[in-house]
Amino acid sequence: MVADICCFVTFVYSENSTDITAISMNFLSGEYECKIDPKGRLVLPAKIKSNLPEASGNHVVLTRGFEPCLVLYPKSEWKTIYDKVAGLNEFNEEYRQFQRNFFRGNTEIELDGTGRFIVPRTMARFADLEKEAIVVGLGNRVEIWNPDRYEDFLIKDQQSFSQLAEKFLGDKPAEAPML
């Protein structure tokens, strides 16, 4: 394990009241070094597995990332994304092309009791996964990377990272999420 962080709280606003109610929500985070066994199986780190939403059970969806990695979504999170993409106008050629490429190769996976699953060969080839992987929790999803390629997609310069943090987080006061 390289680093880990666990849970956060989200707020729900009731339409019938001005009360804001805090409910616990699982948050996938941390960076972990993992092994892929000779049969192509990867075990999710215990911190990641324990923070999968109960509503998803042991069901997750594995898909190709926009970068050369795999992205694993709890089934409940995937449903939200699926609805957005599936809801695009099928009579628009650009939307169809996006849907075709987005849904290509998505696989629903059931984790075993230890959080282990088989990485499909076509997906392992896409992400160049062989014996080792970096598993990174990103809030509502997990990315699975070849360790050598992962480094290529990280910000190396701390000043650049600081500037991005200021750009995306520094100018606005924190707001409670709207649901």
SULZI-V90348 format. One record per pair of residues at least 24 apart in sequence whose C-alpha atoms are under 6 Angstrom apart, sorted by the first residue. I is the first residue (numbers start at 0). J is the second residue. D is the distance in whole Angstrom. If there is no record, write none. Layout:
i:I j:J d:D
i:I j:J d:D
This chain:
i:0 j:31 d:4
i:0 j:32 d:6
i:1 j:30 d:5
i:1 j:31 d:5
i:2 j:29 d:5
i:2 j:30 d:5
i:3 j:29 d:4
i:4 j:28 d:6
i:4 j:29 d:6
i:25 j:50 d:5
i:25 j:52 d:6
i:26 j:138 d:5
i:27 j:136 d:5
i:27 j:137 d:6
i:27 j:138 d:5
i:28 j:136 d:4
i:28 j:137 d:5
i:28 j:138 d:6
i:29 j:135 d:6
i:29 j:136 d:5
i:30 j:134 d:6
i:30 j:135 d:4
i:31 j:133 d:6
i:31 j:134 d:5
i:32 j:133 d:5
i:33 j:131 d:6
i:33 j:132 d:5
i:34 j:130 d:6
i:34 j:131 d:4
i:35 j:130 d:5
i:35 j:131 d:6
i:39 j:117 d:6
i:39 j:118 d:6
i:40 j:116 d:5
i:40 j:117 d:4
i:40 j:118 d:6
i:41 j:115 d:5
i:41 j:116 d:6
i:42 j:114 d:5
i:42 j:115 d:4
i:43 j:114 d:5
i:57 j:109 d:5
i:57 j:110 d:5
i:58 j:108 d:6
i:58 j:109 d:5
i:59 j:107 d:6
i:59 j:108 d:5
i:60 j:106 d:6
i:60 j:107 d:4
i:60 j:108 d:6
i:61 j:105 d:6
i:61 j:106 d:5
i:62 j:105 d:5
i:67 j:126 d:5
i:68 j:126 d:5
i:68 j:143 d:6
i:68 j:144 d:5
i:69 j:142 d:6
i:69 j:143 d:5
i:70 j:141 d:6
i:70 j:142 d:5
i:71 j:140 d:6
i:71 j:141 d:5
i:72 j:140 d:5
